[in-house]
Amino acid sequence: MLKPEDIFRLQIFNEATLTLHIWLSNTPELANTTINNEEKSFAKQQLGTPKEDASILRLGWSKDKDEIKVIVPKCEGTTTKCGIRSKLAQIFDPLRRLSPRTLQGKLIYRELCQKQLPWGTPLSNEQNNQWLT
């Protein structure tokens, strides 16, 4: 059942001739609601409705737990200065939730730059362990 304030918001949008479409919600009442007697919105027709996790602004979102997750790429293969820079660049964290961890990676990268190592040189065991930690 929609709350009175939600109905009021819908009325405001209808008066402004703005059509609302509910694509995905963690509220069960809204997830099964159709607005303006539409069977499926354009977004649902084109994208479908995710069953579990979704993505919002390239961040993972668990609708059941209502949690936003930052996606961190896995480190595979031999670690190099170029590989570290690549992995750091792949992390999209607009909320800066991972800043303490990414800062450690950036400090390792800075140390490698100060040593003027070539891009493709594999890291020493100590540096590799630091990076993997």
N, CA, C and O atoms as a printed pandas DataFrame, in Angstrom:
     atom_number atom_name residue_name chain_id  residue_number  x_coord  y_coord  z_coord
0              1         N          MET        A               1    0.837   -1.178    0.000
1              2        CA          MET        A               1    0.000    0.000    0.000
2              3         C          MET        A               1    0.881    1.239    0.000
3              4         O          MET        A               1    1.840    1.325    0.766
4              5         N          LEU        A               2    0.563    2.178   -0.840
5              6        CA          LEU        A               2    1.333    3.418   -0.900
6              7         C          LEU        A               2    0.970    4.328    0.257
7              8         O          LEU        A               2   -0.188    4.396    0.670
8              9         N          LYS        A               3    1.964    5.022    0.775
9             10        CA          LYS        A               3    1.752    5.962    1.864
10            11         C          LYS        A               3    1.122    7.239    1.306
11            12         O          LYS        A               3    1.256    7.525    0.116
12            13         N          PRO        A               4    0.438    8.006    2.152
13            14        CA          PRO        A               4   -0.183    9.252    1.687
14            15         C          PRO        A               4    0.819   10.216    1.057
15            16         O          PRO        A               4    0.493   10.888    0.078
16            17         N          GLU        A               5    2.037   10.296    1.605
17            18        CA          GLU        A               5    3.024   11.219    1.033
18            19         C          GLU        A               5    3.478   10.760   -0.349
19            20         O          GLU        A               5    3.798   11.588   -1.201
20            21         N          ASP        A               6    3.511    9.432   -0.581
21            22        CA          ASP        A               6    3.855    8.929   -1.900
22            23         C          ASP        A               6    2.763    9.249   -2.909
23            24         O          ASP        A               6    3.049    9.606   -4.052
24            25         N          ILE        A               7    1.521    9.121   -2.487
25            26        CA          ILE        A               7    0.394    9.460   -3.368
26            27         C          ILE        A               7    0.429   10.946   -3.706
27            28         O          ILE        A               7    0.161   11.333   -4.843
28            29         N          PHE        A               8    0.761   11.779   -2.718
29            30        CA          PHE        A               8    0.862   13.224   -2.952
30            31         C          PHE        A               8    1.956   13.522   -3.982
31            32         O          PHE        A               8    1.769   14.353   -4.871
32            33         N          ARG        A               9    3.102   12.836   -3.855
33            34        CA          ARG        A               9    4.182   13.031   -4.824
34            35         C          ARG        A               9    3.747   12.608   -6.218
35            36         O          ARG        A               9    4.058   13.282   -7.200
36            37         N          LEU        A              10    3.031   11.497   -6.307
37            38        CA          LEU        A              10    2.543   11.052   -7.609
38            39         C          LEU        A              10    1.606   12.081   -8.228
39            40         O          LEU        A              10    1.656   12.320   -9.435
40            41         N          GLN        A              11    0.758   12.686   -7.413
41            42        CA          GLN        A              11   -0.147   13.715   -7.915
42            43         C          GLN        A              11    0.629   14.913   -8.448
43            44         O          GLN        A              11    0.271   15.474   -9.484
44            45         N          ILE        A              12    1.676   15.303   -7.754
45            46        CA          ILE        A              12    2.495   16.432   -8.205
46            47         C          ILE        A              12    3.126   16.110   -9.560
47            48         O          ILE        A              12    3.121   16.944  -10.465
48            49         N          PHE        A              13    3.665   14.910   -9.694
49            50        CA          PHE        A              13    4.278   14.541  -10.964
50            51         C          PHE        A              13    3.236   14.450  -12.074
51            52         O          PHE        A              13    3.517   14.833  -13.210
52            53         N          ASN        A              14    2.045   13.953  -11.769
53            54        CA          ASN        A              14    0.986   13.890  -12.780
54            55         C          ASN        A              14    0.563   15.278  -13.234
55            56         O          ASN        A              14    0.329   15.496  -14.423
56            57         N          GLU        A              15    0.461   16.226  -12.291
57            58        CA          GLU        A              15    0.100   17.591  -12.653
58            59         C          GLU        A              15    1.168   18.233  -13.534
59            60         O          GLU        A              15    0.855   19.053  -14.397
60            61         N          ALA        A              16    2.414   17.865  -13.317
61            62        CA          ALA        A              16    3.507   18.402  -14.128
62            63         C          ALA        A              16    3.691   17.604  -15.415
63            64         O          ALA        A              16    4.641   17.848  -16.159
64            65         N          THR        A              17    2.802   16.662  -15.684
65            66        CA          THR        A              17    2.833   15.749  -16.841
66            67         C          THR        A              17    4.167   15.006  -16.949
67            68         O          THR        A              17    4.703   14.819  -18.042
68            69         N          LEU        A              18    4.685   14.591  -15.805
69            70        CA          LEU        A              18    5.873   13.751  -15.760
70            71         C          LEU        A              18    5.439   12.344  -15.389
71            72         O          LEU        A              18    4.826   12.131  -14.343
72            73         N          THR        A              19    5.754   11.397  -16.237
73            74        CA          THR        A              19    5.368   10.016  -15.992
74            75         C          THR        A              19    6.463    9.313  -15.204
75            76         O          THR        A              19    7.617    9.280  -15.630
76            77         N          LEU        A              20    6.103    8.757  -14.067
77            78        CA          LEU        A              20    7.049    8.008  -13.252
78            79         C          LEU        A              20    7.012    6.536  -13.628
79            80         O          LEU        A              20    5.957    5.970  -13.913
80            81         N          HIS        A              21    8.185    5.939  -13.619
81            82        CA          HIS        A              21    8.295    4.510  -13.874
82            83         C          HIS        A              21    9.125    3.903  -12.755
83            84         O          HIS        A              21   10.217    4.389  -12.461
84            85         N          ILE        A              22    8.632    2.869  -12.142
85            86        CA          ILE        A              22    9.384    2.174  -11.110
86            87         C          ILE        A              22   10.070    0.999  -11.782
87            88         O          ILE        A              22    9.423    0.060  -12.246
88            89         N          TRP        A              23   11.393    1.070  -11.824
89            90        CA          TRP        A              23   12.131    0.003  -12.470
90            91         C          TRP        A              23   12.575   -1.033  -11.454
91            92         O          TRP        A              23   12.431   -2.235  -11.675
92            93         N          LEU        A              24   13.115   -0.560  -10.337
93            94        CA          LEU        A              24   13.608   -1.474   -9.318
94            95         C          LEU        A              24   13.500   -0.792   -7.971
95            96         O          LEU        A              24   13.863    0.375   -7.827
96            97         N          SER        A              25   13.006   -1.511   -6.996
97            98        CA          SER        A              25   12.855   -0.948   -5.660
98            99         C          SER        A              25   13.097   -2.037   -4.634
99           100         O          SER        A              25   12.852   -3.217   -4.884
100          101         N          ASN        A              26   13.589   -1.614   -3.460
101          102        CA          ASN        A              26   13.759   -2.581   -2.381
102          103         C          ASN        A              26   12.519   -2.633   -1.495
103          104         O          ASN        A              26   12.481   -3.390   -0.525
104          105         N          THR        A              27   11.509   -1.836   -1.820
105          106        CA          THR        A              27   10.246   -1.864   -1.098
106          107         C          THR        A              27    9.288   -2.793   -1.844
107          108         O          THR        A              27    8.954   -2.516   -2.996
108          109         N          PRO        A              28    8.834   -3.888   -1.223
109          110        CA          PRO        A              28    7.986   -4.847   -1.929
110          111         C          PRO        A              28    6.707   -4.230   -2.502
111          112         O          PRO        A              28    6.250   -4.631   -3.572
112          113         N          GLU        A              29    6.128   -3.252   -1.787
113          114        CA          GLU        A              29    4.886   -2.641   -2.283
114          115         C          GLU        A              29    5.131   -1.903   -3.596
115          116         O          GLU        A              29    4.295   -1.940   -4.499
116          117         N          LEU        A              30    6.270   -1.239   -3.698
117          118        CA          LEU        A              30    6.570   -0.490   -4.912
118          119         C          LEU        A              30    7.066   -1.385   -6.031
119          120         O          LEU        A              30    6.834   -1.096   -7.204
120          121         N          ALA        A              31    7.740   -2.461   -5.687
121          122        CA          ALA        A              31    8.278   -3.350   -6.708
122          123         C          ALA        A              31    7.171   -3.973   -7.548
123          124         O          ALA        A              31    7.368   -4.236   -8.734
124          125         N          ASN        A              32    6.020   -4.208   -6.951
125          126        CA          ASN        A              32    4.915   -4.847   -7.669
126          127         C          ASN        A              32    3.869   -3.850   -8.147
127          128         O          ASN        A              32    2.826   -4.252   -8.662
128          129         N          THR        A              33    4.131   -2.555   -7.984
129          130        CA          THR        A              33    3.159   -1.528   -8.346
130          131         C          THR        A              33    3.362   -1.085   -9.781
131          132         O          THR        A              33    4.493   -0.938  -10.243
132          133         N          THR        A              34    2.269   -0.875  -10.476
133          134        CA          THR        A              34    2.331   -0.244  -11.783
134          135         C          THR        A              34    1.701    1.129  -11.657
135          136         O          THR        A              34    0.677    1.295  -10.993
136          137         N          ILE        A              35    2.308    2.099  -12.288
137          138        CA          ILE        A              35    1.819    3.472  -12.239
138          139         C          ILE        A              35    1.113    3.768  -13.543
139          140         O          ILE        A              35    1.578    3.367  -14.610
140          141         N          ASN        A              36    0.001    4.462  -13.466
141          142        CA          ASN        A              36   -0.795    4.842  -14.644
142          143         C          ASN        A              36   -1.265    3.623  -15.438
143          144         O          ASN        A              36   -1.399    3.686  -16.660
144          145         N          ASN        A              37   -1.510    2.530  -14.749
145          146        CA          ASN        A              37   -2.044    1.310  -15.348
146          147         C          ASN        A              37   -1.186    0.774  -16.490
147          148         O          ASN        A              37   -1.709    0.148  -17.411
148          149         N          GLU        A              38    0.097    1.008  -16.441
149          150        CA          GLU        A              38    0.991    0.456  -17.452
150          151         C          GLU        A              38    1.412   -0.939  -17.021
151          152         O          GLU        A              38    1.642   -1.195  -15.839
152          153         N          GLU        A              39    1.510   -1.837  -17.997
153          154        CA          GLU        A              39    1.974   -3.174  -17.646
154          155         C          GLU        A              39    3.483   -3.173  -17.400
155          156         O          GLU        A              39    3.951   -3.702  -16.392
156          157         N          LYS        A              40    4.242   -2.577  -18.323
157          158        CA          LYS        A              40    5.693   -2.500  -18.161
158          159         C          LYS        A              40    6.166   -1.171  -18.711
159          160         O          LYS        A              40    5.728   -0.725  -19.771
160          161         N          SER        A              41    7.064   -0.550  -17.974
161          162        CA          SER        A              41    7.632    0.703  -18.455
162          163         C          SER        A              41    8.635    0.406  -19.564
163          164         O          SER        A              41    9.015   -0.745  -19.779
164          165         N          PHE        A              42    9.056    1.445  -20.260
165          166        CA          PHE        A              42   10.028    1.295  -21.334
166          167         C          PHE        A              42   11.333    0.721  -20.794
167          168         O          PHE        A              42   11.946   -0.137  -21.428
168          169         N          ALA        A              43   11.762    1.202  -19.609
169          170        CA          ALA        A              43   13.006    0.703  -19.010
170          171         C          ALA        A              43   12.908   -0.789  -18.719
171          172         O          ALA        A              43   13.852   -1.536  -18.976
172          173         N          LYS        A              44   11.760   -1.230  -18.180
173          174        CA          LYS        A              44   11.601   -2.654  -17.883
174          175         C          LYS        A              44   11.559   -3.474  -19.165
175          176         O          LYS        A              44   12.073   -4.592  -19.206
176          177         N          GLN        A              45   10.943   -2.918  -20.222
177          178        CA          GLN        A              45   10.899   -3.641  -21.488
178          179         C          GLN        A              45   12.292   -3.790  -22.086
179          180         O          GLN        A              45   12.641   -4.854  -22.596
180          181         N          GLN        A              46   13.088   -2.725  -22.024
181          182        CA          GLN        A              46   14.408   -2.744  -22.631
182          183         C          GLN        A              46   15.452   -3.463  -21.780
183          184         O          GLN        A              46   16.264   -4.223  -22.306
184          185         N          LEU        A              47   15.435   -3.229  -20.482
185          186        CA          LEU        A              47   16.484   -3.742  -19.608
186          187         C          LEU        A              47   16.077   -4.963  -18.800
187          188         O          LEU        A              47   16.934   -5.676  -18.278
188          189         N          GLY        A              48   14.784   -5.209  -18.694
189          190        CA          GLY        A              48   14.322   -6.272  -17.821
190          191         C          GLY        A              48   14.410   -5.834  -16.378
191          192         O          GLY        A              48   14.877   -4.732  -16.093
192          193         N          THR        A              49   13.980   -6.657  -15.487
193          194        CA          THR        A              49   14.052   -6.339  -14.063
194          195         C          THR        A              49   15.057   -7.273  -13.416
195          196         O          THR        A              49   14.848   -8.487  -13.409
196          197         N          PRO        A              50   16.143   -6.739  -12.871
197          198        CA          PRO        A              50   17.114   -7.611  -12.214
198          199         C          PRO        A              50   16.479   -8.344  -11.036
199          200         O          PRO        A              50   15.701   -7.762  -10.280
200          201         N          LYS        A              51   16.811   -9.604  -10.891
201          202        CA          LYS        A              51   16.233  -10.405   -9.807
202          203         C          LYS        A              51   16.926  -10.141   -8.480
203          204         O          LYS        A              51   16.268  -10.084   -7.441
204          205         N          GLU        A              52   18.252   -9.977   -8.499
205          206        CA          GLU        A              52   18.986   -9.819   -7.246
206          207         C          GLU        A              52   19.685   -8.471   -7.196
207          208         O          GLU        A              52   19.075   -7.467   -6.828
208          209         N          ASP        A              53   20.949   -8.441   -7.562
209          210        CA          ASP        A              53   21.731   -7.217   -7.460
210          211         C          ASP        A              53   21.588   -6.382   -8.727
211          212         O          ASP        A              53   21.388   -6.913   -9.819
212          213         N          ALA        A              54   21.691   -5.088   -8.564
213          214        CA          ALA        A              54   21.622   -4.164   -9.677
214          215         C          ALA        A              54   22.855   -3.273   -9.630
215          216         O          ALA        A              54   23.717   -3.430   -8.765
216          217         N          SER        A              55   22.928   -2.351  -10.558
217          218        CA          SER        A              55   24.040   -1.427  -10.603
218          219         C          SER        A              55   23.493   -0.011  -10.700
219          220         O          SER        A              55   22.627    0.277  -11.527
220          221         N          ILE        A              56   24.004    0.868   -9.851
221          222        CA          ILE        A              56   23.599    2.265   -9.853
222          223         C          ILE        A              56   24.869    3.091   -9.970
223          224         O          ILE        A              56   25.740    3.016   -9.103
224          225         N          LEU        A              57   24.984    3.873  -11.026
225          226        CA          LEU        A              57   26.170    4.705  -11.252
226          227         C          LEU        A              57   27.456    3.897  -11.159
227          228         O          LEU        A              57   28.427    4.337  -10.542
228          229         N          ARG        A              58   27.465    2.733  -11.764
229          230        CA          ARG        A              58   28.598    1.805  -11.773
230          231         C          ARG        A              58   28.952    1.265  -10.398
231          232         O          ARG        A              58   30.040    0.718  -10.214
232          233         N          LEU        A              59   28.066    1.406   -9.441
233          234        CA          LEU        A              59   28.263    0.827   -8.116
234          235         C          LEU        A              59   27.269   -0.315   -7.953
235          236         O          LEU        A              59   26.119   -0.203   -8.378
236          237         N          GLY        A              60   27.700   -1.403   -7.345
237          238        CA          GLY        A              60   26.788   -2.512   -7.096
238          239         C          GLY        A              60   25.779   -2.146   -6.022
239          240         O          GLY        A              60   26.120   -1.473   -5.050
240          241         N          TRP        A              61   24.535   -2.586   -6.192
241          242        CA          TRP        A              61   23.487   -2.319   -5.196
242          243         C          TRP        A              61   22.719   -3.598   -4.934
243          244         O          TRP        A              61   22.143   -4.184   -5.850
244          245         N          SER        A              62   22.710   -4.029   -3.688
245          246        CA          SER        A              62   21.934   -5.186   -3.270
246          247         C          SER        A              62   20.594   -4.674   -2.770
247          248         O          SER        A              62   20.522   -4.021   -1.729
248          249         N          LYS        A              63   19.529   -4.970   -3.516
249          250        CA          LYS        A              63   18.225   -4.426   -3.122
250          251         C          LYS        A              63   17.672   -5.112   -1.875
251          252         O          LYS        A              63   16.895   -4.505   -1.139
252          253         N          ASP        A              64   18.055   -6.365   -1.623
253          254        CA          ASP        A              64   17.566   -7.053   -0.432
254          255         C          ASP        A              64   18.171   -6.470    0.844
255          256         O          ASP        A              64   17.468   -6.259    1.832
256          257         N          LYS        A              65   19.480   -6.213    0.815
257          258        CA          LYS        A              65   20.165   -5.668    1.986
258          259         C          LYS        A              65   20.217   -4.142    1.966
259          260         O          LYS        A              65   20.553   -3.523    2.975
260          261         N          ASP        A              66   19.887   -3.530    0.827
261          262        CA          ASP        A              66   19.969   -2.084    0.623
262          263         C          ASP        A              66   21.382   -1.591    0.916
263          264         O          ASP        A              66   21.591   -0.678    1.714
264          265         N          GLU        A              67   22.352   -2.228    0.242
265          266        CA          GLU        A              67   23.757   -1.887    0.407
266          267         C          GLU        A              67   24.349   -1.502   -0.935
267          268         O          GLU        A              67   24.047   -2.110   -1.961
268          269         N          ILE        A              68   25.198   -0.484   -0.912
269          270        CA          ILE        A              68   25.948   -0.107   -2.100
270          271         C          ILE        A              68   27.334   -0.710   -1.969
271          272         O          ILE        A              68   27.952   -0.643   -0.907
272          273         N          LYS        A              69   27.819   -1.302   -3.057
273          274        CA          LYS        A              69   29.110   -1.978   -3.039
274          275         C          LYS        A              69   30.021   -1.378   -4.099
275          276         O          LYS        A              69   29.585   -1.084   -5.212
276          277         N          VAL        A              70   31.277   -1.202   -3.748
277          278        CA          VAL        A              70   32.277   -0.774   -4.702
278          279         C          VAL        A              70   32.885   -2.034   -5.299
279          280         O          VAL        A              70   33.269   -2.952   -4.575
280          281         N          ILE        A              71   32.968   -2.071   -6.607
281          282        CA          ILE        A              71   33.497   -3.243   -7.295
282          283         C          ILE        A              71   34.999   -3.073   -7.457
283          284         O          ILE        A              71   35.460   -2.123   -8.090
284          285         N          VAL        A              72   35.762   -4.001   -6.881
285          286        CA          VAL        A              72   37.222   -3.961   -6.935
286          287         C          VAL        A              72   37.689   -5.092   -7.839
287          288         O          VAL        A              72   37.340   -6.249   -7.607
288          289         N          PRO        A              73   38.482   -4.773   -8.876
289          290        CA          PRO        A              73   38.959   -5.831   -9.773
290          291         C          PRO        A              73   39.951   -6.750   -9.064
291          292         O          PRO        A              73   40.672   -6.326   -8.161
292          293         N          LYS        A              74   39.977   -8.003   -9.481
293          294        CA          LYS        A              74   40.901   -8.976   -8.889
294          295         C          LYS        A              74   42.288   -8.810   -9.488
295          296         O          LYS        A              74   42.432   -8.472  -10.663
296          297         N          CYS        A              75   43.304   -9.050   -8.674
297          298        CA          CYS        A              75   44.690   -9.011   -9.137
298          299         C          CYS        A              75   45.069  -10.400   -9.608
299          300         O          CYS        A              75   45.047  -11.358   -8.835
300          301         N          GLU        A              76   45.417  -10.504  -10.877
301          302        CA          GLU        A              76   45.772  -11.804  -11.438
302          303         C          GLU        A              76   47.105  -11.687  -12.168
303          304         O          GLU        A              76   47.428  -10.633  -12.716
304          305         N          GLY        A              77   47.858  -12.743  -12.174
305          306        CA          GLY        A              77   49.103  -12.772  -12.924
306          307         C          GLY        A              77   50.225  -12.026  -12.227
307          308         O          GLY        A              77   50.152  -11.707  -11.040
308          309         N          THR        A              78   51.270  -11.756  -13.005
309          310        CA          THR        A              78   52.447  -11.072  -12.482
310          311         C          THR        A              78   52.122   -9.598  -12.260
311          312         O          THR        A              78   51.515   -8.953  -13.115
312          313         N          THR        A              79   52.528   -9.074  -11.118
313          314        CA          THR        A              79   52.257   -7.685  -10.789
314          315         C          THR        A              79   53.398   -6.806  -11.279
315          316         O          THR        A              79   54.567   -7.066  -10.994
316          317         N          THR        A              80   53.041   -5.761  -12.022
317          318        CA          THR        A              80   54.008   -4.790  -12.522
318          319         C          THR        A              80   53.542   -3.397  -12.151
319          320         O          THR        A              80   52.430   -3.211  -11.656
320          321         N          LYS        A              81   54.401   -2.422  -12.395
321          322        CA          LYS        A              81   54.047   -1.024  -12.147
322          323         C          LYS        A              81   52.836   -0.638  -13.008
323          324         O          LYS        A              81   51.925    0.040  -12.533
324          325         N          CYS        A              82   52.831   -1.063  -14.247
325          326        CA          CYS        A              82   51.707   -0.785  -15.152
326          327         C          CYS        A              82   50.432   -1.463  -14.655
327          328         O          CYS        A              82   49.353   -0.873  -14.711
328          329         N          GLY        A              83   50.552   -2.700  -14.170
329          330        CA          GLY        A              83   49.389   -3.430  -13.660
330          331         C          GLY        A              83   48.775   -2.757  -12.436
331          332         O          GLY        A              83   47.554   -2.715  -12.291
332          333         N          ILE        A              84   49.631   -2.231  -11.555
333          334        CA          ILE        A              84   49.135   -1.536  -10.361
334          335         C          ILE        A              84   48.371   -0.284  -10.766
335          336         O          ILE        A              84   47.279   -0.024  -10.261
336          337         N          ARG        A              85   48.950    0.491  -11.680
337          338        CA          ARG        A              85   48.278    1.722  -12.138
338          339         C          ARG        A              85   46.944    1.381  -12.800
339          340         O          ARG        A              85   45.953    2.087  -12.610
340          341         N          SER        A              86   46.924    0.320  -13.560
341          342        CA          SER        A              86   45.696   -0.098  -14.236
342          343         C          SER        A              86   44.608   -0.479  -13.226
343          344         O          SER        A              86   43.457   -0.065  -13.362
344          345         N          LYS        A              87   44.977   -1.264  -12.224
345          346        CA          LYS        A              87   43.994   -1.685  -11.212
346          347         C          LYS        A              87   43.470   -0.498  -10.416
347          348         O          LYS        A              87   42.275   -0.421  -10.131
348          349         N          LEU        A              88   44.362    0.437  -10.053
349          350        CA          LEU        A              88   43.919    1.620   -9.304
350          351         C          LEU        A              88   42.963    2.466  -10.136
351          352         O          LEU        A              88   42.018    3.047   -9.603
352          353         N          ALA        A              89   43.209    2.534  -11.441
353          354        CA          ALA        A              89   42.347    3.335  -12.313
354          355         C          ALA        A              89   40.979    2.689  -12.524
355          356         O          ALA        A              89   40.016    3.385  -12.846
356          357         N          GLN        A              90   40.877    1.376  -12.350
357          358        CA          GLN        A              90   39.609    0.673  -12.556
358          359         C          GLN        A              90   38.640    0.820  -11.389
359          360         O          GLN        A              90   37.450    0.541  -11.540
360          361         N          ILE        A              91   39.123    1.250  -10.239
361          362        CA          ILE        A              91   38.260    1.361   -9.060
362          363         C          ILE        A              91   37.491    2.667   -9.123
363          364         O          ILE        A              91   38.079    3.748   -9.094
364          365         N          PHE        A              92   36.182    2.560   -9.209
365          366        CA          PHE        A              92   35.307    3.732   -9.236
366          367         C          PHE        A              92   34.651    3.836   -7.869
367          368         O          PHE        A              92   33.803    3.019   -7.509
368          369         N          ASP        A              93   35.052    4.846   -7.117
369          370        CA          ASP        A              93   34.592    4.999   -5.739
370          371         C          ASP        A              93   34.203    6.451   -5.475
371          372         O          ASP        A              93   34.932    7.162   -4.783
372          373         N          PRO        A              94   33.065    6.908   -6.015
373          374        CA          PRO        A              94   32.691    8.316   -5.855
374          375         C          PRO        A              94   32.370    8.697   -4.411
375          376         O          PRO        A              94   32.445    9.874   -4.060
376          377         N          LEU        A              95   32.021    7.745   -3.586
377          378        CA          LEU        A              95   31.703    8.027   -2.188
378          379         C          LEU        A              95   32.947    7.976   -1.300
379          380         O          LEU        A              95   32.870    8.258   -0.104
380          381         N          ARG        A              96   34.084    7.618   -1.882
381          382        CA          ARG        A              96   35.364    7.544   -1.176
382          383         C          ARG        A              96   35.340    6.596    0.013
383          384         O          ARG        A              96   35.978    6.846    1.036
384          385         N          ARG        A              97   34.600    5.511   -0.135
385          386        CA          ARG        A              97   34.523    4.519    0.943
386          387         C          ARG        A              97   35.813    3.708    1.046
387          388         O          ARG        A              97   36.166    3.235    2.127
388          389         N          LEU        A              98   36.511    3.547   -0.069
389          390        CA          LEU        A              98   37.726    2.733   -0.078
390          391         C          LEU        A              98   38.998    3.565   -0.038
391          392         O          LEU        A              98   40.085    3.033   -0.264
392          393         N          SER        A              99   38.890    4.842    0.241
393          394        CA          SER        A              99   40.065    5.726    0.213
394          395         C          SER        A              99   41.234    5.224    1.056
395          396         O          SER        A              99   42.374    5.296    0.595
396          397         N          PRO        A             100   41.005    4.718    2.275
397          398        CA          PRO        A             100   42.163    4.221    3.032
398          399         C          PRO        A             100   42.894    3.083    2.324
399          400         O          PRO        A             100   44.119    2.989    2.404
400          401         N          ARG        A             101   42.153    2.222    1.633
401          402        CA          ARG        A             101   42.786    1.094    0.946
402          403         C          ARG        A             101   43.431    1.539   -0.361
403          404         O          ARG        A             101   44.543    1.115   -0.675
404          405         N          THR        A             102   42.748    2.390   -1.129
405          406        CA          THR        A             102   43.326    2.833   -2.394
406          407         C          THR        A             102   44.533    3.732   -2.146
407          408         O          THR        A             102   45.452    3.767   -2.964
408          409         N          LEU        A             103   44.543    4.456   -1.034
409          410        CA          LEU        A             103   45.697    5.291   -0.707
410          411         C          LEU        A             103   46.939    4.428   -0.517
411          412         O          LEU        A             103   48.027    4.804   -0.954
412          413         N          GLN        A             104   46.788    3.287    0.123
413          414        CA          GLN        A             104   47.928    2.389    0.291
414          415         C          GLN        A             104   48.462    1.938   -1.069
415          416         O          GLN        A             104   49.674    1.881   -1.276
416          417         N          GLY        A             105   47.556    1.620   -1.991
417          418        CA          GLY        A             105   47.972    1.230   -3.338
418          419         C          GLY        A             105   48.659    2.369   -4.069
419          420         O          GLY        A             105   49.636    2.149   -4.784
420          421         N          LYS        A             106   48.155    3.586   -3.896
421          422        CA          LYS        A             106   48.771    4.749   -4.544
422          423         C          LYS        A             106   50.152    5.041   -3.961
423          424         O          LYS        A             106   51.047    5.486   -4.680
424          425         N          LEU        A             107   50.328    4.793   -2.670
425          426        CA          LEU        A             107   51.640    4.981   -2.063
426          427         C          LEU        A             107   52.643    3.956   -2.596
427          428         O          LEU        A             107   53.809    4.287   -2.809
428          429         N          ILE        A             108   52.203    2.728   -2.812
429          430        CA          ILE        A             108   53.065    1.705   -3.407
430          431         C          ILE        A             108   53.443    2.123   -4.822
431          432         O          ILE        A             108   54.598    2.000   -5.228
432          433         N          TYR        A             109   52.456    2.620   -5.568
433          434        CA          TYR        A             109   52.719    3.075   -6.933
434          435         C          TYR        A             109   53.707    4.248   -6.928
435          436         O          TYR        A             109   54.599    4.296   -7.775
436          437         N          ARG        A             110   53.566    5.187   -5.996
437          438        CA          ARG        A             110   54.480    6.330   -5.908
438          439         C          ARG        A             110   55.902    5.854   -5.624
439          440         O          ARG        A             110   56.867    6.362   -6.196
440          441         N          GLU        A             111   56.015    4.877   -4.734
441          442        CA          GLU        A             111   57.344    4.330   -4.412
442          443         C          GLU        A             111   57.989    3.719   -5.650
443          444         O          GLU        A             111   59.189    3.884   -5.870
444          445         N          LEU        A             112   57.201    3.016   -6.458
445          446        CA          LEU        A             112   57.729    2.416   -7.690
446          447         C          LEU        A             112   58.148    3.495   -8.680
447          448         O          LEU        A             112   59.145    3.338   -9.385
448          449         N          CYS        A             113   57.395    4.584   -8.736
449          450        CA          CYS        A             113   57.750    5.694   -9.633
450          451         C          CYS        A             113   59.034    6.369   -9.178
451          452         O          CYS        A             113   59.859    6.757  -10.005
452          453         N          GLN        A             114   59.209    6.514   -7.872
453          454        CA          GLN        A             114   60.426    7.143   -7.349
454          455         C          GLN        A             114   61.663    6.295   -7.643
455          456         O          GLN        A             114   62.758    6.829   -7.820
456          457         N          LYS        A             115   61.486    4.986   -7.692
457          458        CA          LYS        A             115   62.606    4.096   -8.029
458          459         C          LYS        A             115   62.852    4.057   -9.532
459          460         O          LYS        A             115   63.826    3.459   -9.988
460          461         N          GLN        A             116   61.979    4.689  -10.296
461          462        CA          GLN        A             116   62.081    4.770  -11.758
462          463         C          GLN        A             116   62.167    3.388  -12.416
463          464         O          GLN        A             116   62.964    3.159  -13.326
464          465         N          LEU        A             117   61.329    2.484  -11.929
465          466        CA          LEU        A             117   61.261    1.151  -12.534
466          467         C          LEU        A             117   60.526    1.230  -13.870
467          468         O          LEU        A             117   59.573    1.999  -13.998
468          469         N          PRO        A             118   60.952    0.446  -14.874
469          470        CA          PRO        A             118   60.210    0.391  -16.139
470          471         C          PRO        A             118   58.813   -0.196  -15.919
471          472         O          PRO        A             118   58.580   -0.916  -14.949
472          473         N          TRP        A             119   57.893    0.117  -16.826
473          474        CA          TRP        A             119   56.488   -0.286  -16.686
474          475         C          TRP        A             119   56.314   -1.790  -16.557
475          476         O          TRP        A             119   55.501   -2.249  -15.755
476          477         N          GLY        A             120   57.062   -2.562  -17.330
477          478        CA          GLY        A             120   56.826   -4.008  -17.373
478          479         C          GLY        A             120   57.657   -4.837  -16.421
479          480         O          GLY        A             120   57.578   -6.065  -16.454
480          481         N          THR        A             121   58.447   -4.211  -15.577
481          482        CA          THR        A             121   59.302   -4.953  -14.652
482          483         C          THR        A             121   58.474   -5.571  -13.534
483          484         O          THR        A             121   57.735   -4.858  -12.854
484          485         N          PRO        A             122   58.581   -6.889  -13.327
485          486        CA          PRO        A             122   57.848   -7.506  -12.206
486          487         C          PRO        A             122   58.345   -6.961  -10.871
487          488         O          PRO        A             122   59.521   -6.625  -10.731
488          489         N          LEU        A             123   57.460   -6.876   -9.904
489          490        CA          LEU        A             123   57.807   -6.353   -8.582
490          491         C          LEU        A             123   58.600   -7.383   -7.790
491          492         O          LEU        A             123   58.529   -8.583   -8.055
492          493         N          SER        A             124   59.353   -6.894   -6.819
493          494        CA          SER        A             124   60.055   -7.809   -5.919
494          495         C          SER        A             124   59.010   -8.512   -5.047
495          496         O          SER        A             124   57.851   -8.101   -4.994
496          497         N          ASN        A             125   59.436   -9.571   -4.370
497          498        CA          ASN        A             125   58.504  -10.319   -3.515
498          499         C          ASN        A             125   57.908   -9.429   -2.428
499          500         O          ASN        A             125   56.716   -9.520   -2.134
500          501         N          GLU        A             126   58.734   -8.569   -1.831
501          502        CA          GLU        A             126   58.258   -7.686   -0.761
502          503         C          GLU        A             126   57.206   -6.707   -1.294
503          504         O          GLU        A             126   56.156   -6.520   -0.680
504          505         N          GLN        A             127   57.497   -6.088   -2.439
505          506        CA          GLN        A             127   56.551   -5.144   -3.033
506          507         C          GLN        A             127   55.268   -5.851   -3.467
507          508         O          GLN        A             127   54.168   -5.323   -3.299
508          509         N          ASN        A             128   55.423   -7.039   -4.020
509          510        CA          ASN        A             128   54.253   -7.808   -4.465
510          511         C          ASN        A             128   53.362   -8.162   -3.268
511          512         O          ASN        A             128   52.139   -8.046   -3.349
512          513         N          ASN        A             129   53.972   -8.591   -2.162
513          514        CA          ASN        A             129   53.191   -8.920   -0.956
514          515         C          ASN        A             129   52.482   -7.696   -0.414
515          516         O          ASN        A             129   51.333   -7.780    0.018
516          517         N          GLN        A             130   53.171   -6.539   -0.434
517          518        CA          GLN        A             130   52.542   -5.294    0.001
518          519         C          GLN        A             130   51.316   -4.996   -0.845
519          520         O          GLN        A             130   50.258   -4.654   -0.318
520          521         N          TRP        A             131   51.461   -5.126   -2.151
521          522        CA          TRP        A             131   50.350   -4.830   -3.069
522          523         C          TRP        A             131   49.184   -5.788   -2.855
523          524         O          TRP        A             131   48.027   -5.367   -2.811
524          525         N          LEU        A             132   49.488   -7.065   -2.724
525          526        CA          LEU        A             132   48.423   -8.057   -2.574
526          527         C          LEU        A             132   47.712   -7.919   -1.237
527          528         O          LEU        A             132   46.537   -8.267   -1.119
528          529         N          THR        A             133   48.419   -7.409   -0.222
529          530        CA          THR        A             133   47.792   -7.177    1.077
530          531         C          THR        A             133   46.828   -6.032    0.985
531          532         O          THR        A             133   46.194   -5.678    1.979
